[in-house]
């Protein structure tokens, strides 16, 4: 499973409106930036209390990035 697919799968599992979830991938120099877009009312579920869910998603991405030999960052928009 690629990093964008992983982010989309996790986000769709968390939110009330999975159809509003979209993932965009851009390059910022050597870094791959994954932008996660969710419905406004689902933003809290994706970020979590004190950012705990977002931190967990970023930790998962670190594992994928190390396996792929890339630098990946996640932005929740």
Secondary structure, DSSP 8 states (H G I E B T S, - for coil): --HHHHHHHHHHHH-S-GGG-EEEEEEETTEEEEEEE--GGGHHHHH-GGGHHHHHHHHHHHHHHHHHT-EEEEEE-
